[in-house]
Amino acid sequence: MSLFDLSKSEPVGAGKFAPAGSVVDAELAKMVSGYKRTIASRYRSLGPDELDELPPGALFVSPKIDGELWFLVVEGDELGLVAPNGKVLVGDLPVLVEARKLVLPRAKGRLVLAGELFAVRKGGRPRVGDLAKAMGGGASADVERIGFHVFDLLSGGDGTNPGPMPEYAERLAAMRRLCEGGKRLQCIRTEEVTGAERVRELFAEWAEGGKGEGVVARSKDLGRIHKIKPFFTLDAAVVAFTVRTDEPTQVRSLLLAVMKENGQFQIIGSCGNMGSGELRSELFTKLSSDVIPSGYSHASSSGALFQFVKPSMVVEVKVTDLQAEDSDGKNIKRMVLELGANAERWLAVAPMTGVSILHPVLERVRDDKSVNPVDVRAGQVLERVFLEDVDKKAERVELPKSEVLDRRVWTKVTKGQTAVRKLLVWKTNKDGVDPRFSPFVVQWTDYSAGRKDPLQREVRRAPSLDAARAIAETMVTENVKKGWNEV
């Protein structure tokens, strides 16, 4: 039985491209989809000035190529390139012709090699957008430019070592043997070094000054992986803020957005690293007077709700990277917002493919810039990631109204004060339209005026009506005791 379903494939050069979900072998599909999630938990990003934080001991250092994670899969006479989401490339693409000539005869068992699929460009280093361009055009696609550099081995091996290979040094040696003689298909260039100084030298040689995307340093003994990339900056509009619980007149974090050509705003993430308390107080003074209502709620990682403001402040943030995919290889969706009449209220439009900023640090408030589609343009993200629709207008989707299924209220009078507990169960009717919504929601509200925190809420999602009812029953049993009277 074939590993791939090519029934929906389309031509790409002399090969075929099959869409997401075309890996039909369940074990293989699970392996490639789970790899990125597993490896992502081991990654740590560092800037060039943070290399002294690298662990001691031997490190395997490689250049980081700006492409996409794919896997070369070989089993018997079957060979193809597979993406984490199940997209497949097969046929006579030049890179696969090399793989069939070099790797297939040497492979043992089911061989799965992880690597970076990229497209070379004239006069500069590869960029992730080059790959999409090289694969476009159907049978006329410019596939001669496509290369694949292997950096890990997931399963299988070769005649010298058929696997498994728990140590990276073993896997690296096998990858070099498997890819020996390749031009478009190669094992990633790798040096074994000791100490941060040599890593610093390699970073200068491979990446500094825009020569490359960065370098990757794998710890020989600890299994940790460090990505070292040049920091770069973005100018973004501040659309909301949270405050410190212990210092309510200081900003804790800023919610940032970039602006599309049509005037819509798209969130890119939040920044809480902004230095001194004095700056946090200044930001609070400026932003608190600009608070406006919002039809969209956004919570911080700690659960605090952002207060939305008029978009009048531009900040410059330094980030280590942008991500356009999550650890499962799925496109990141970010909410697009627009201002209502007279710019007095934020309106949620729809989530669209976007980015997340990594390790942002506030550099400065840009008083010399204003919030407009040029100074905080969405196109800034194209310097790091490829997004086809970065300036496409988001269209508002009218979602069905929710339906309340159960509402119960209890009260209790203690020392002249009335405490209230409330159960609410509703059907969202939105799960078929927007995957952010679960089919059912259960909320428990607990209000007691005598507490330090008078109003407390617990919200639970439920996949079915039976599950929602079970959650509701448990909430009632645990919270409604003697002395409470149902209203």
N, C-alpha and C positions, 0 to 999 in steps of 0.2 A: 504493500500500500504506500502511495506517495506521501511525503511529508507536507506537501503544499496543495492547495486548491487553486488552480489557475483558470478556472472557468470564467472569472470576471477580469482577467488580465488584459492589459493594453500594451501595444508595442512601445518600446523605448529603445531607440537605436535598433540593433539586431537582436535585442533581448525582449523580455516581457516584464511588465510591472503589474503585480497583483495588489489590491488594496488591503487596508487593515483587516485583520481577522482571517487572513488566507493561510495561516499555519494550522493544519488540521490535526497534527500529532499533539495530543494533550500534554505530554511530558515536555516536549520541546517548547510549546507555547508558554508553559508555566516557567520554564528555565529562563527564557529570554525576557519575559515580562517582569520576572522577579529580580533579575540581575541588577538593574539600575537602582531599585529600591534598596537592595542589600548593600551595594557599593556606596550609595549616597550616604548611608549612615556612618561610613568610615571616613568620608571626606571632611577636610577642614580647609578653609580658604585662608591664605596668608598674603599680605602685601610684601613687596620687595624689601621694606624696612623692618619686617617682622621675622626674618629668616633665623634669627637666634632662638626662636621658639621651636625650631625643628627638633625632633627627638635625637638623642645621641645614637651612635652606631652607624651601621651601613645603610645607605639609601640607594634605591634604584631611581635614577632621574631621567626623565624623557621630556621632549618638547610636547606641548599641548597643541593639537591641531584643531582649527576651527571648522568642525564638520558635524556630523550626526553619528550617534551610537548605532551601529549595526552589528550583525553577527554573520560570519561565514560558517555555513553548516555543510558538512560532508558526511554522507552515510551511504556506503556502497558506491553506486555509480551516480547517486543523486547529489547535486551541489547547488547551492543558492545563497544569496544574501538575504538576511531577515532582520527587520526592525523590531524593537520591543513591542510595538502594538500589532505585530503580525503582518506588516507589509512585506512583500517578497520581490526580489529581483532574480531572474534566472535567464539563461540563454547565452548568446554569444557577445555579451558586452566584453570589451577588451580586458577589463580587470578579472572577469570570470573565466575568460579563456586562459589567462595566466594561472588562475587558481586550479583550473582543471588539469593543466599541464604539470604544475609543480606540487600542489598540495594533495590532490586526490590520490596519486600513486603512493604518497608517503603516509597517508592517514591510517590510523588504526581505531576501530570502534566508531561510535558516533562522535565525530569531531565538531566542537562548537568553539569558534574563536571570536572573541569580542574585539572590536576595533573602531576606528574613526573612518567613516565614509565621507569623502570630500571631493572637491573639484579644484584643480590647479587653475591659477589665473596668471596672465601675463603681467609682469611689472608689479607684483605684490604677492603677499601671502594669501593663502586660501581664506575665504570668509564663508560662513554658513549659508548665506544667500546664494553663493555661486553654485552649490550643489543643486538647489531647486531649479536654477536656470539651465544647468547642464542636462538635467533630466527632463526638461520641458521640450516640447516639439515632436512628441511621438516618435515615429520611425526616423525622423531627421534629427533627433536629439544629439547634442554634442557630447556623447558618452566617452569619447577619446580622452576627455579631461578628468574622468572619474578615477580616483585611487582609493585604496583601502590599506590602512596601516594598523596592524594587529597589536594589541597591548595586553590581552589576557586570554587564558585558555580555560574554558569552563568544563569541558569533558573530552574524553578521548586522548589521543596522543599520536606517537609515531613508532617506527620500528625499534628505535633506541629506548624509548620510554613510553609504553602504551597507556600509562596513567593508572590510577589517579595521581595527581601531583599537588600535594598540600602546600609546598614551598614555592614562592614566586620565582626563585632562582631556577628551579626545575622547569617551571612553565616557560620562563623566558628562553631557556636553552632549547626547549622543544619548539617554541614558536620560531626561533631563528632557523632551526633545521627545516621546519615545514615550509618556510617562505624563502629559503635560500635561492638566489638567482632571479628573484622577482624585480620588476620595475614599477608597475602600478600597484602591485601587491607586495608589501614588505612588512617585516617585523619592525615595530617602532624603534627608532634609534634610542638606545638606553646606555647610560653609564652608571657603574656602581661606584659610589663615592662615600667618603666619610667626612662629616662636618659641614657646617653652614657655608664656609668660605667657598668651597668648590661649587656648591649649589648657586651661590651668588654669581660666580664666574660664568656658569652655564646659563643662568638667567640673562646675564648681559649679552652672551653670545647668541642665544636663541630667541630672546623675546624683547629685550630692551629697545626702545626707540621704534616700536611698532613692527619689529621684525617677525614677531610671532605672538600667539595669543597668551602664552605663558609657559610654565613648566609644571610637571607633575613629579612629586617625590614620594616614592613608596618606601615605608619602613620595612627593612628586611625581617626584623624580629617581632614587631608589634602589630603588624597588619594594618597600620594606619596609612592613609593616603592624604597628602597635602597638595592642594592646587595653589601655585604661586602665580598671581596675575598682577599686571600693572593696575593700580587704581585708576579709575576715570570718574568724571563728574557729570552730573545732570543738573539742569535747572528745572525746578518743578514748582507748581503752585501749591500753597498750603490751603487745604479745603476743610480741615477739621483738626481738633486737638483734644488731648486728655490732660488732666492735672494730677499732680502728686497727691496721694491720700494724706501724707503727713505734712505737706506744704501746699495747700489748695490754691495759693496764689503763684504757683510755679507750674509751667508746662511740663508734662511728663513725656509726651510723644506727639508728633505731628503726622497727620495723614496727608499724603502727597499725591498729586495727579499731574498728568501732562494733558495738553490740549490738542484736539484734532483741528484740521483746517476748517471744519464746519462749525467750530465753536463748542463742541461737546468736550467734556472732561473725562478722562479715564484714570482710575486709581492705579498706582504702581506700587504702593506699599506705605509703611510708616517708618519713621525715624525717631528713636529715643536717645540716641547718642549725640548729645549737643553740649557737653562740657559743663560750664559753671552754673551755679544756682543764680548768679546775677543775670546771665543770659536768659535762663528759664523764666525769671521774673519779668524781664523786659518783653519777652514773647507773650507772656500772659497778658500784660497790660495792653499790648497792641491788639491781640486777638480777641480778648474777652468782650471788647466793645463792638465787635463785628459779628457776634453770634446771630445766626438766622435759623429758622425752622428747616427741617429736612424730612422729605418723605422716604428717605433711605437711612437705615441704621447700620452702623459699622462698629464692631467691638474690637478692642485691643486683645492681645494675647493673654492679658490678665483678666479679661472679662469686662473692663471698663468701657462704657459707651463714649464714642467721640462726639464732641460738640462741633457742629458744622458752622462755618463762618463764610462771610463774603470772600470771594477769591481775589484778594488784593495784595497778598504777600508772595514774593518769589524767593526761594532759597536755593542755594547750591549745595548739593550733597555729594560726598565722595563714596563710591560703592566699589566692591571688589568684582561684582558680576551681575548680570541679569539672567533670569531664567524664564524661558518661554514654555517649558514643560515641567510637570511634577515628577516625582520619583517613579511613577508608573508609566512615564512616557506620554501622558495625556496633555493636551494643550491647557495652559493655565487660562482661566476665565477671570476677567476683572470687570467690575461694574462700571458702566458708562453713565455719567450724570449730566444733567443740564440745568441751567437756571430758569426758574419760572418767570412770570411777568414781573417787570421792574427789578429783576435780580434779587428778589426778597425771599426766595425759597428754593431749595435743592429738590430736584425731581429725579428719581431713578428711571433710567431708560431701559437698559438690558445689559446683561453680562456679555462681553465679547472677548475673543482671544487677545491676551495681553501679556504682561510680564510681571515678575516679582523682583524687587531690588534686594541684593544680598549685602549684609553688613554695612548699612548706610551710616555715614557720619556727617553731621551738619558742619559744613565749612563756613558758611556766612549767609547773611540775609542780603539779597541782591537788590539794594535800593535803586540801582541803576537800571533795573529791568522791571517790566510790568507784565501783568497776566494777559497774554495775547497769544494767538496761534504761531507766532514767530519765536518769542522769547522762551516759551515753555512748550515748544512744539513736540508732538508725539513722535515725530521722525527721529528724535535723538536716540531712541532705542535701537534703530537700525544699525548703529555703529557696533552693536554687540550681538544682536539676534536678528533673524529674518522673520518678519511678519508681513504677509501679503496685504492685509487689510488695515494697516496701522491708521490710516486716515478715513476709512470707510465709515459712513454715518450709521450709527446704531438706531434701529427702529424699535419703538416701544411696542411691547407685546401686552395686550390686555389679558390679564390672568383671570380665571374664573373666581368667583367669590367663595370664601370658606363657608362651611355649614356647621353651626353649633349643634352638637349631639347631646351634650349633657352639661348642666350648670347647677352646682349645688353650693349652698352657703351656710356656714355655721357661725354662731357668735357665742361669746362668753364674757360676762361682766365680772371684773375683779377690781376692787377698790375704786369703784365708780368709773372705771375705764372699760370700754367695749373692745375686745379683741375679735378679729374676723379671720376666718379661714375659708378659702373658696377653691372649688374644683371646677375646671373647665376642660371639656373634651371637644375637639372639633375635627372635621374632615376638611383637608385643605382644598381638594379638587384641583390641585395644581401640579401634582407629581407627574402627570402625563405630559405636561407642557414644559416644565422647568425642573431639571434633576436636583436643584438645590432644595426642593420641598419634599418632605416625606408625606405619605398618604394621610397619616393621622398625627395629631399632637395632643399631649396632655399637659396641662399647667396646674400647679398647686401654688396658691398665694396665701401668705401668712402675714397678717398685720397685727402688731402689738405696740401701742403707743409708748409703753414703758421701757421698751428695749433700746439699746444703743443704736441698733440698726432696725428701725420699726418695720420696714417692708422687706420681706424675703420672698423670692420666687424660685420654683423649681420647674423646669420645662423639659419634657421627655418626648422624643419622637417615637412613633410606632409604625411598623410596616403593615399592620392589619387592624381591623376593628376589634378582633378578639384580643390582640396584644394590648391595644389601647385600654380596653376594659379591664384587663388584668392589672395594668399599671395603675389605673384609677382606683381599683379596689384596694390595692396595697397602700396607696397614699392615704385613703380614708381610714383603713384599719390602723395605720401607724400614727395618724395625727388627730383623729377624733376620739377622744377619751371622755371620761365622766365629766360632766359640767358643761359640755358643749351642746348647744341647742340648734337644730337645723331650722333655718328660716324658710 
